[in-house]
């Protein structure tokens, strides 16, 4: 035991040292020797296995050390007791204890602290009025204790810290409110906190202010951050409806027994009509397999009818090159999804899709075998591939080159080829009819890219496809069809840079990108009937016979970029203006060979505004065929709304106990999530659209405004206004109120000449504790 200080007073009784007082920057360390190590008498000779030479080196001894400091330290020699008085602190391994007064018993390794004791173990913190702590067992008790976890405060008249870190709390209180008089709290006679896991309380009473509003025999809520098992409490809903009576929805449990799989189960119960059970399992082993299985079962009480659905999705890795998968969607009837209150996407999905596939890949080759079934529930049509087989070779250069190659070989290296072979057995069933179509085909293509004179990019392309069919529309057996086409495109880029240096404008760049393309498709009249109809069926991978075509396409892109100076910095504006025009000339047309001229302008004079214009003109008389204009402006207020004189200021002004410090820490975290970080946001969009007749033009105006009246209030408003019809198509306003640990929102929407409203108030940290009214589908966050 080593102690140092500015002054040392020694008290003797009958020639023996009774107490030593250390004052002024007093600090010390107490080291515990390892268990079983005998003390060495002073002056004892060193042990050696020879008469000469140094003793054999001993293994290093590791001592368990307690460091302490205080304004005054009194060491009671006979009792081997250390008393710290005034601003006391003890450090032991990862444990820190702060208090006004601490009594340290080294023999029993017990600490007794009073005067706002503050016990810190890594990220955990426990404060109170009086504390007793066992250093060796890391257990202790505290009276009037307070601790935190994430956004919650836990109070207890008597708290016991167990060896595993769990806390047993008698007459405990939990709240996420940092106000000294919390706006809500959950009170329990017995509470146990499993750190990083869960809190178990029984029984539990919910108080809003000082009014008890709800009691439960027990309650479990998770506080673990990572994936873990537990009840799905935030989704739980209880209520009464006019048609179905009392209901409980989304009562479920999530089970995660392994890092590789988990299982969720939840149920809905409607007193007068039905009950529904849902199960979902997921699994994944990296580089091996993954998938999910989801199913639900519904029992209709009035009709005594059982209905169900099943969804399967599985993926299997088979070595380095092969992968297989299976998926399926099955239902007992076409209306099950909507009757079982599933999502809107599931309810409007009127098809069932099942598939099994195997795929392989080696270098540039890949293959796949697919069995596919899709059923249209409304039309009663079933489409199937039994099977579809594909073999694909990705793009590869015609010639591999080495460093120093030039001439023809170097040019051929810029030409790549690819090909694909497929075989399909397509079957469509409707009512009692079955239509089977079969085909085998191979397609391939050549693509090239080169530059002429260093500035003109040329890209030729040639494609061909040979197909064989089981029959054609005329009933001919095993017909074949060969189709091919070619194209070539040329493009370049022209730059012009100017340096006017007028005001902040330092430079202007004008970029012109002209391009020209030629497309040719041969006359394949042998594949058409006399009336011009296609003789061949069209199905997966086997499209319709292309018509002959010979055309030229032209395009011109203009870009304006700026370089401006602001103070000592220079920035580029690359998206100020972009103007594109394009058209094409068709040699196959008898007259009016030029297609309409399409053009687009994108103008962004400021980071908060943009203008877009799309137009289509007749190439001969330049009459407007179509025009669309969109002008957008987005603005955001700067600064932060001044905080109200409320609970934040009352808490921030306190400088007293460690419990107040915990409240201040919780306050700071909650203040960072306030809605009033920006005073306002506004955006407006004007849309104009017309066809060839200007009288049919439409004008729309969309306006959105978000205003933070204070740090606690936020109002959102948006309107969709038809300028041409001079009427409001829709509008919506929402009011959000941050009430510290509570939040409330009200939404009202006008659409189709009707108003709908929704109101909700809930605890932010425990959204399952809430009250609501109105049209629930309007529930949304406006923060």
N, C-alpha and C positions, 0 to 999 in steps of 0.2 A: 504494500500500500504506500504510494508516493503522493505527497500533497505539497503544493507550493502556494505562497501568498505574499502579500506585502509585509504583513506583521503576523507574528505567531505568539500567542499567550498560552503558557503551560500551567495547569492547576495541579498542585501536589497535595496528596493526603497521606499522612504517615509515611513520608519519604517515597511514596509511589506516585507515578503519574496517573492521575484520574481522568483528566480531559485536556485536549489540546484544541485551541480555538485559532482558526486561520481566517484573517480578514483582509479584504482588498484584493481583487482579481484572484480569488481562491479557486484552485482547480487541482484535480488529482486523478489517479488511475488505480484501480484495484485489480490485480491479476490472480486468477484461480489456476493453480497447477493442474495438469491432467490427473484424472483419477488414478490412484495407485502409485503416484510418484512420491517417494520418501524425501523429506527435507534433508539438506546437507548441513552438517555442523560446521560452523566457522572454523577455519584452520585445519580441517581434516585433510590428510594427504590424498593426492590424486591417485586413483587406482591405475596400475600399470602391470602388464604381463611380462616385463623385463626389468632388470636392475638398472639399466641405462636407457636413455632415449625418452621421447615424449610419450605421454599416455595415449592409448588408442582413442581416436576421435569418436565422440558420442553422437548419436542421432539427434537432430535438432528437436527441441521441445517447444510445442505450441501451447501458449497460455490463452485462456479465455479472459478477456480484459473488459472491464467496465470503466468508462471515462465519465467524470462528473465535474461540475463547476457551479459556483454560487457566489453571492455576495459574501456569505460567511459560511464556513464549514467547521463544525464541531465534531471532533473524533473522541468518542468515549472508549478508552483503551480497554478497560476490564470487560466490558460487554461487547467489544469489537463492533461498535455501532457508529455509523456516519450520519450526521444530521446536516442537511443543506437548508439554509434559510435565505430567502430573497433571490428571485430570478434564478431558480434552480434548474439544472439540466443534467440528464443522465443519458449517455449513449452506450448501447450494448448491441453489437452486431448490426442488424437492420432496424433496431427498435430505438426510438427517441422518446424520452419523457420530459415534459416541461411542466413546471408548477411553481407556486410561490414557496412551498416548503416540501421537502422530501426526506424521509427517513430510510436509510439503506442498511439492511442487515446482511453483511457478506456471508455469514455462516449459513443462513437459510436461503440466501439469494432472493430476499423479499424486499419490495419497495412499497412504502406507504406515502401517498402524495395527497396534499390538500392545497386549497387556494387555486382554483381553476386548473386542475391537472389536464394535461393535453398529451395523450399517448398516440404516437405515430409509428405505424408498422408498414414500411414501403409506402404504398399509395393509400392505405387505410388510416383513418384518423378517428379517435374516440376521445371525447372531452366530457367533463362533468364537474361535480362538487368534491368528491372524495374518491380516491383510487387505491386499490391494493393489487400488486402485480408480482407474479412469480417469474423471475428471469429465466430460470432453468426450464420450467414447463411451459412458458409463454402463455400462462393463464392468468386471469385476474377478474376483479369485480370493480364496478364503479357505480356510485350513487348519483342520481340526477344526470344520467349520461345522455350524450348526443353524438350521433355519427352520421356520415353521409355515404351515399353511393350514387354515382352519376348525378341525376337531378333530384334525388330524394333525401329528406332528413328523417332520421329515426331518433325518437326520444324514448327514454325509459326511466322509471323510478329506480330500478335496480337492474344493472346489466352485468352478465357474467360472460367473460370471454373464455371459450374452451380451447383445448390444445390444438385442434384443427383450424382455429380461427373463427369458428361459428360463434354467434352471439345469442345468448338466451336473455330475453327482455321480459320483465314483469311490468304490467301496466304500461304497455308500449304505445307509441303514437307514430304514425307514418304520414308524411305530407311532402309535397313538392313546393309548398308555399314557404318563402323565406321570411314572411312577415312574422314578428314576435307573437302576434295573435293571428294564426293562420286562417285563411278564408275557408279552408276545408281540411279535414284530417280523418284518418282511419285509426280508430282506437281499439286496442285488443288487450285483454287481461294477460294473455300469454302469447308471446311472439318469438320466433326463432329465425335468425338471419343467417343463411348459408352464403358466405361471401362469394361473389361471382357466380351465383347459382339461383337461389330463390329465397322468398320470404314466406313463411307459413305462420298464419295467425288464427287463433280461435279463442272465443268467438270474436267477431269483428263488427264494429258499428261505424257507420259513415256519419260524420258531423259536417254540416255546412254552417259555418259560423259556430254558434253555440247550440244549434238545433240538431238533434239526432233524426236522420231521415231514412236510414236503412240499416238492417241488422242481418248478418249471415252467421250460421254456426261455425263456418271456417272459410278461409280465403287463402289462395296460393297465387302469388304473382312472381314471374321470373325477373331476375336482375342480371342474368348472365348475358354477356355481350355476344359470345359466339353461338353457333348452332347448337341447340339443345332440346331435350324433350320437355313437354309441358302442355298445359291446357291452352287452347286457342281463344283466350279470353277477349282480346280486343275486338274480335269479330262477332261476339255473342250478342244476340238481339232478342228481346222479350217484348210482347205487346199484345194488342187485341185488334182484330179486324172485324168488319161487319159481316163478311161472308164466311169467314173461316174460324171465327171465335178466337180464343187465346192461342198464342203461338210462341214457340221457342225456335230460333233459327241459328244456325252456325255454331251449335254446341259441339265442340270437338277437342281432339287431343292429337298432339304431334309427338311421335316416338322416333328418336334417333339413337338406336342402340349401337351403331357402327359408323365409321367414317365412310363406309361404302354403300350404305342403303338407309332409307328411312321410310316411315309409314305415317300417313295422316288419315284420320277418320273424323267425320262430323255428321251431324244429323239435324233435320228440321222436323218439328212436330206441330201440326195444326189440329186443334182439338176436334173440329167438326168434319174435317175432310180427308186428311192423309198424314202419313209420315214418310220421311225420305232418309235413307242412310247412304252416305258417300264414303268411298275408300280410295286412297291414292298412294301408291308405292313407287319410290324412285330408287335407282341403283346406278352405280358407276365405279368401274375399276379402270384406271387409266391404262391406255394401250391394250385394253382387252375387250370390255363391253360396257354398255350404258343403255338406259331406257327407263320407261315408266309404264305403269298399268293403273288405269283409273276406271272405276265402276260405281254405279249408283243403283239403288233399288227403291221403288216407290210402292207403298201399299195404300190403295184408295179405300177408305173406310166405308163409304156409302155403297159403292158398287162391288166391294170385295174383289177388287181387280189388282193384279200384280203386274208391274211394268219395270223396265230396266234399260240400262245402256252400258257399253263396255268400250274402252279405248286402250289400244296397245301400241307401244312404240319401242322397238328394240334395235340396237346396233351392235354388231359383233365383229371384232377384228380377228382375222384368221391369218396369222403370220404377218410378214412384212408387206405382202402384195395384195392380199385379198380382204375384202370387207363385205359383210352381209347385213341385211336389215329386214325387219318386218314391221308393218304398221297396219292398224285396222280400226274402224269405227263402226260399231254395231248398236242398233236400237231395237226395242221391241215394237215401236210404231213411230210414225212420222211426226207426231205432235208431242213426243215425250219431252224434248228439251224445253219447250215453252211451259208445259204443264208442271215440270219439275223445278221451275223458277231458276233455270240456268241463265248464263249471261246472254245479253242481246245477240252477240256474235253467234253463239250456239243456237239460239232460237231461230234466227233467220237463215241459218245454214240448212239448205234443203237437199243436201247430198251426203252420201256416205262413201268414203274412200278407203280402200284396203290395198296393200301392196307388199310384195316380197321381192327383194332384189339381191343380186350378188355382183360385186364389181372387183375388178383386178387391174393392176397397173404395173408395167415394167418399162422403165426408161421413157420413151416417147409413145408407147403403145398403152391403150387402156381398153377394157372390155366390160360389158355389163349385160346381165340377164335379168329381165323384169317380168313379174306377173302382177297385173294391175286390174283392179275392179272398181268402178265408180257407178253409183246408183243415184239417179235423180228421183227424189221421193215424190215430188208433185206429178211429174210426167210419167213415172213408172218405167223409165228407160234405164237399162243396165249396159254400160260400155266396159269391155274387157280386152286386155292384151294377154294372150295365152300362147306363147310368151312374146316378148320383144327382146331381140338380141342385137347388140351393137358392138362393133370393133372400130376403134378410132386411133389414128396416128396423128399426133399434134404437129405443128409447124416445125419443119427442119430445112436447113439450107440444102440446095442441090449438090453443092461441092463444099467440102471442108477445106479451109485454107490454113496456111501457116505464115509465120512472120516473113515478110519479104515477097510474098506472092503478089503478082500483078497481072494485068492484061485480062484475057478471057476468063481465067480461073477466078480472079478476084471479082469480076463482074457477076459470074454465076453464083458466087457465094452470097450475093445479095438477093438471089431468087430462092424462095422457099416453097415447099410443097407440103400438102396434107391430104389425107384421104379418110373416108369413113365408109364402113359396110354395115348394113342392117338387114334384119329379117323380122317381119311383124305378122302375127296372126291376130287380126282385129275382129272382135265379135260384138255386135250390138243386138240387144234383146228388148223388145217392146211387146207387151201383151203376150200373144202366142206366136209371134214372129221372131225369127232369129236370122240376122244378116251377118255372114262371115266373109271377110276380105283378107287376103293374104298377099304379101309382097316381099321380094328380095331385091336389094339395090346396093350399088356402090357409087360413091361420089368422090371427087377429088378436085384439087385446085392448085394453081400456081400463082404466087404473088411476088412482085419484085419492087425494088426501091433503089433509085440511083439519082445522082445529081449531074446535070449537064452544065458545063461552064462554071461550076462552083456555086451557082445561085438558083438554078431551076430544078426542082424536085419532080421526078417522073415516077409514077407508081402504076405499072400495068397489072392486070389480073385476068385469069382465065379459069372458069369453072365448068365441070362436066358431070353428068349424072346418068347412070344406066340402071333402069329398073325393070324387073320382071314381075308380072302379076298372075294370080290364079285365073283371072278372067277380066274382061272389060265390060262396059255397059251394054255392048251388043251381044254378049254371051260368048265371045271368042275365048278359047282356052289358052292360057299361058302367053299372052301378048307381052311384048317388050317395048320400052320407050327410052330413047336417048335424047337428052336435052343438054345444051351447052350455051354459054354466053361469055362475053369478054368485055372488058372496060379498061380505060386508061385515064389517069388524072395527072394534071400538072399544076404546081403551085409554086409561089415564091413570096418573099417578104422584102418590102422596100422601106427603108428607114429615112426619116428626115429629122434632124435635130437643130433647134434654134435656141439662142441664148439672149433673150431680150433684156434681162436684168432690169425689169420695171417693177419697182416696189419689192414685195416679197417674192415675185415671180423670177426664178433663176433660169429655168429651162423649159422648153416645150419639145416633145417628141411626137411626130406623126408617123404612124405605122400603117402601111397599105399591104393587104394580103389578097392578091387576086388568085383565082383558081379556075381551072377549066377541066371538064371531064367529058369523056365520050363513052357511051354504052351501046352495046350491040347484042341483040338476041335474034337468032335466025327464024325464018319462016318454017313452022312445024305443022303445016296444014294437014299432013298425012295423019296426025293424031286427033283431028277434029272431024265431026260428021258434016254432011252437006249443009245443015242448018247452022253450023258454027259452034255446036255444043261439044264439050270435051268428052272423048271416049273413055277416059280413065277415071277411076274413083280417086277421091282424095281422103286420106286418113293419115295416122301418125307417121311423120317422116316421109310421106309420099304425097306431095302437094299436087295442085292442079297443073296442067300443062301450060307453060308460059306462052304468051302471045308474042309475035314478032315485034321487035322494037329497035329503033336506031335513033339515038338522041344525043344532044350535046347540052351539058349543064354549065352555067357560068355563075360565079359568085365573087363578090367583092366585099372585103372587110376593111373598115377604117377605124383606127384607134387613136385617141388623143391622150397623152400622158403628160403630167406636169412635175416639175421639181420646184418646191417653194421653201423659203427660209422663214423660220420663226425664232427670233432671238439668235442663239448660237447654234441652233440645230437646223438641219435640212432634211426634209422628208419628201418621199415620192408619192404621187397620186396616180396609180396605174389604172384606175377604173373610172376616170372622169367621163369619157365618152366612147361609145362603141356603136358603129353604124354598119349594118350588114344588108346587102341586097343580093338577090339570087333569082334566076329564072332558068328555063330550059327550052331547047328547040327540038321538036319531034319530026324527024324526016318521014315518018309513016303517015302523018296526017295529010289530008288532001288540001285543007286550008286551015288558017289560024294555027300555024305550027308553033308559034311562040306561046308558052304557058304564061299564066299570070305572074307578075313580078311581085315577089314578097320582100318585105323590108322590115327591119327591126332597129330601133334606136334605144340604147340604154344610156342614161345620163345621170350622173351622181355628183352634183355640184358641191355637196356637203355630206359629211358622214351620217347626218340624221335625215337626209332627204334623198329621194330617187324618183326618176321619171322613166317609164317604159312605154314605147309605142310600137305596135305591130300593125302592119298595113299589107293589103293585097290589092294591086292595081291591074287593070286590063292592059296587056302589053301593047295594044294597038291604039286605043283612044285614051288611055291613061285614066279611065274612069275608076272611081273607088269601088272595089268589090267588098272589102271588109276593112274595118279599122277598130282597134282597141287601144285605149289610153288608160294608164294607171299612174297616178301620182300619189306618193306616200311621204309622210312627214312623221318622224318620231322624236320626241323631246323628253328630256329627263331633268328634273330640278336638281340643283346641286345643294350640298350641305345636309344637315341633319336637323330634324324637328326638335325644338327645345322640349326637354322632358318636363312633365308636370311635377308640381310639388306633391309627391305622394309617397308610396311605400319605399321606392328606391332611395329617395333622399333621407328618409327616416333611418333606413338600414345603413346606408353609406356613411351617415354621420356618427355611427356608434363606434367606439374604440375600446369597448370593455372586454367581456369574457371571450374565451375561445369559441363558445357557442355562437356569439355574435359574428366572429370571424367566419365560421362555417356558413352562416346565413349570408354574409357579404359575398363569399365565393359563389354561392348558389345564385345570388342576385346578379352578379356579373355575367354568369352564363346565361341567365334568362334575358338580361338586357341586350345581349348580342343577337337575340332572336326576335327583337321587337319589329313590328311592321313599319314603324315610322323612320326607317333609315334613310328614305328619300322623301322629300316633301311632296313631289308629284311626278307622274308620268303621263304623257299624252301622245296619242298617235291618231292620225287621220289618213284615210285612203279614199281617193276619188277615182271612180271607174266610169269610163265612157266606152260604149260599144255600139257599132252600127254595121249594117250590111250595105247592099248596093243602094237601098232606098233610105235617104237621110231621115225620112219621117218615122222610120222604125227604130230610131236610136233610143238607147236606154242610158240613164245616168244614175249612178249609185254613189252614196256617200256613207262611209263607215267612220265612226268616231268612237275612240276609247279614251277614257280619262280615269286615272287613279290618283286619289288625293289623300294625303296623310294630314288630317286636321290637327292631330297631336301625335305623340309617339305611341298612343294606345288606340287611336281611331284611324280607320282607313275606309274610304268610300270608292267603289268602282262603278263606272257607268259606261255602257256602250249602246250605240244605236245604229241600226241599218236603215237608211232612208232612201226611198225611191224618189229621185229628183224629177224624173219624167212623169211619174204618176202623182207626185206631190203627196206622198203618204208614207207613214212609218211602217216598214215591213216587220221590224222586230226591235225591241229594246230590252235592256236588262240593267238593273242596278243592284248592287250588293253592298252591304255594310258589315264591316268586321270590327270587333271590339276586343282588344287584348285586356283581360282582367287579371293580369299577373299570372296566377296559376290556372285560371279559367280562360276560356275564349268563347265568343258568341259570334254568330254570323246570320245575317238575314239576306235572302236572295229573292228578288221578284222579277219575273220575265213576262213580256208581252209578245204573243205570237198567235197568228190566226185569229185575231180579234178577241183573244182571251188573255187574262192575267193569271199567272200561277205564282205561288209564294212558298217559301220554305224557311223555317227557323230552326236553329240548333244551338244549344249551349252545352259545353263539355269541359272536362278537365283535360288540359293539354297532355299531361303525362299519362293519364288513364282515360283514353277516349271512350272506353266502354261505359264509363259513368257519364251519362249524357241525357238530355231531354231534347225532343224534336217535335216538330209539327209541320204539316203541309206536304207538298209534293217532294218526295224524297229524291227523285231523280235530278232535282236541281242542286243537290248537295255538292258543293265544290269548294276548293280552297281558293281564296282570292288574295292571299298574302303576297 
